[in-house]
Amino acid sequence: LLSYLSFLCRYFRWWYKKTRIEKKSAFIDLLYAVPLQQIYGCPLGGIGGGTITRGWRGEFCRWQLNPGIYHYETVIADQFTVCLRCKGQTVYQQVLSVERPSTLQGWNWGYCGHYAFYHALYPRAWMVYELPGQNVVLTCRQVSPVIPHDYKDSSLPVGVFIWEVENGRDEDVDVSIMFSLQNGTGTKEDRSGGHWNEPFAFEKEGERVAGVLLHHCTRVNPFTLAISAREKAGTGVTHLTAFNPAGSGREVWQDLLQDGRLDSPAGKSRPTEKGEVTAAAVCASCRVPAQGHRTLELALAWDMPCVHFGSKEKLHFRRYTRFFGSGGDAAPALSHHALTHYEEWERKIEAWQKPILENSQLPSWYKSALFNELYFVTDGGTIWVELPPDCCAEDLRGPAGAGLSHLLPVLREYGRFAYLEGQEYRMYNTYDVHFYASFALVMLWPKLQISLQYDIAVTVVNEDVQPRQYLMCGQTAQVKLKNVVPHDIGDPGDEPWQRVNAYLMHDTADWKDLNLKFVLQVYRDYCLTRDSVYLRDMWPVCQAVMESELKFDTDNDGLIENGGFADQTYDAWVVNGASAYCGGLWLAAVCMMCKMAEVLGDAEIQQKYTDILSKGKEAFERMLWNGKYYNYDSSGSDTSSSIMSDQCAGQWFLGACGLDQGEFEVFPKSHVVSALKTIFEKNVMSFAGGTMGAVNGMRPNGVPDTSSVQSDEVWIGVVYALAATMIQEGLVEEGFHTAEGCYRTVWERLGMAFQTPEAYREKKVYRSLAYMRPLSIWSMQLALE
């Protein structure tokens, strides 16, 4: 208790200096957690260009345009409005929102939610509106360009709204959809002055789109929003360049009501005064024949091509600038590309998703979880940037990285990719967590995984001599040691890649899992991509981190020991001596070193690690196997016999690479199956009636291990990994039951759609909303395949 209070005092002093004196955000803010709002739906946008999230009630309510920084405002002016006209008269005009706001009171709000339905299957969503009393049904299909193995369109900051109109009347009806948008994201910057709007039209290859550009002219990271519609035979597009979203909005409403069109003034608006906000609207209209069907297509694009992180030291160019330029004038071309290519995107998305969706052996909840958890690939504060054109290999790799021969070509071709540990845990590429999430990347965008690995490898071979005070332990240590994998590649509030290890809770140079997770991912990546150049480049780095790890085998028995403090991804759960988690990861990494040495023809290293593996396997079984499962650790403490749900993490990776049998069998099959069955019986079925997944730690008597805050939690990403391990070992039914508990808890009972947290406890306590680790569900798909 005293050490915990001491930590809290240190943390508060650091927090006060950071947030109140330096006026910066804390990388983990323990005092101000993001409040849970059960409102989110599918985010808009591709990978690394920022995201705008639309809620399941149709509101635009989460904004992540500045890399890694979120705003959680619902901007009330950002709406779709429908106008129906018959025989030259407006018969129905309604904002498609259940809100009843205090602004824009000249509009008809309060759509009855009973008549609307929301469905999401990332990267698409559907909103169905049965217009009461009108015999007209609108279906808005929302599409973002998130396409596996696509490294161009998947980077674009755009979303498309395809409005399908079904007219059940016996007469023609003229239908208009108006899309209104505020210039900004609902923050105080919207009132900073100097923002302005202008209409645009863009024609290419006979296809024309028209709309309004909303120029948001902030000093740092200025951007342009664009709302637009596709002009085609039978579709008219009109616009309103500027209106006041803080007023009654009556003039906008009347303009639309009069003839189902906006009056399309020419020329740009004046810049806003300080304290003033502005908005714009675009309207697409068509005639729908009696008992007929028509389509209207609208788009939202945003162009923030060049970004500074918090330190403002370096200018970074987002990935999409390779295709659309970095001049800040790309929004018209982006809008046109989105509206003329979304059908091709949907064909590719359907071809990818269809085999899984049509597989009757797979439960419905799993299909939903598998695709919808992918939201984090774009909405995880994700940044994807180009290398500067004048960048040379020496700039990237430093003096020690000469062996990384393919580093420059990979980063030059595919750019640099980073995503946050979580929306509340603001560290990029947190490596102990990425270990779990990386399955989604390597299976769907393998070049991004390989690029990320090169970035990690560069930091491994170099060192940082800058000292730093660590909050949790109160010690001063070097930020990054040579031949040690970093915890993360930096804070978006600082300068990622330039200054790594934003995490200040512990000195992670003594963590036991980071180096091992690098080796495991290298071989797993090779196994799935067969990229032999990558394997050759990473081989010396793997040798260096394993050599560095060997110092943790203090008694030379072939097995590393934990140090009596929280020295791995469970950073509040103390481990002492040999442990199931780190010991299992170690033996799996040693096995993979043997396999990589065999592939690369390095007989000396192969022999070295074969000898270590032989000793280590014997020690692991002798010290940790208790006849039913592997003990948490070998310390003999009150909780060392706890059943850890993640005890088979090493086996999980071995199984994913086909190294779990025959000469490469590290853990006896009978022991693995027994351990998994014990976990299912105790951590799953004896916890919350078997309905909430697997608790991290369980005592043999069926009571959760409450020795630490983390042993008593369910970690969703760990549960998906455990389920994948069960599936690999033939326990398919148990695997699906285990994972289903997490899906039902997060997406249904707690209403945490599109913000899956790191952890929850049995009694409605959760931690760290919108977290990276649950992307591990893709390892279940790999196991099934």
Secondary structure, 3 states (H helix, E strand, C coil): CHHHHHHHHHHHHHHHHHHHHCCCCCCECCCCCCCCCCCEEEEECCCCECEEEEECCCCEEEEECCCCCCECCCCCCCEEEEEEEECCEEEEEEECCCCCCCCCCCCCCCCCHHHEEEEEECCEEEEEEEECCCCEEEEEEEECCCCCCCCCHHHCCEEEEEEEEEECCCCCEEEEEEEEEECCCCCHHHHCCCCEEEEEEEEECCEEEEEEEEEECCCCCCEEEEEEEEEECCEEEEEEEEECCCCCCHHHHHHHHHHCCCCCCCCCCCCCCCCCCCEEEEEEEEEECCCCEEEEEEEEEEECCEECCCCCCCCEEECCHHHHCCCCCCHHHHHHHHHHHHHHHHHHHHHHHHHHHCCCCCCHHHHHHHHHCCHHHHHCCCEEECCCCCCCHHHHHCCCCCCCCCHHHHHHHHCEEECECECCECCECCHHHHHHHHHHHHHHCHHHHHHHHHHHHHHHHCCEEEEEECCCCCCEEEEECCCCCCCCCCCCCCCCCCCCCCCCCCCHHHCCCHHHHHHHHHHHHHHHHCCHHHHHHHHHHHHHHHHHHHHHCCCCCCCCCEEEECCCCCCCCCEEECEHHHHHHHHHHHHHHHHHHHHHCCHHHHHHHHHHHHHHHHHHHHHHECCCCECCECCCCCCCCCEECCCCHHHHHHHHCCCCCHHHCCCCHHHHHHHHHHHHHHHHCCCHHHCCCCCCEECCCCCECCCCCCCCCEEHHHHHHHHHHHHHCCCHHHHHHHHHHHHHHHHHHCCCCCCCCCEECCCCCEECCCECHHHHHHHHHHHHC
